Amino acid sequence: MALCLGVAEATDGEAMVPTIDAPAWFTSEQAERGEAKYQSECAECHGDEIVDVIATWPRAGFFYNFISSQMPIDNPGGLSPQDYTDILAFLLAANGFPAGDEELPPDREIIDTIEIRDLLPE
């Protein structure tokens, strides 16, 4: 997992995902759907390496545009816009972005406003 700026405090003794000081772009349910879709569509080729790779992209929109047009390799662009958005939510969550009360819509203009690299430590 990518390094993050802080760690959320656990109130029930369970481990918490590190969090960074960033807006909440997605819900935890959306990130869970994205993780399931990632496991079924991406993990066979990418394993866990893609979790760190997303941090090299300056904005989520660039990453989203790439995966939604080039992945999966055997069916480029073959997933629904919602599936790609859910996968993005999972990867943001895995890098410490906080979940919120509203789902990230499959809207490229909104997704393009999510800064990634500037929020993660060097």
Sequence and secondary structure as in RCSB ss.txt:
>XXXX:A:sequence
MALCLGVAEATDGEAMVPTIDAPAWFTSEQAERGEAKYQSECAECHGDEIVDVIATWPRAGFFYNFISSQMPIDN
PGGLSPQDYTDILAFLLAANGFPAGDEELPPDREIIDTIEIRDLLPE
>XXXX:A:secstr
    SEE   SSS    EE S    B HHHHHHHHHHHHHHTHHHHTTHHHHHGGGSSBHHHHHHHHHHH STTS
TT S HHHHHHHHHHHHHHTT  B SS   S HHHHTT B TTTS  
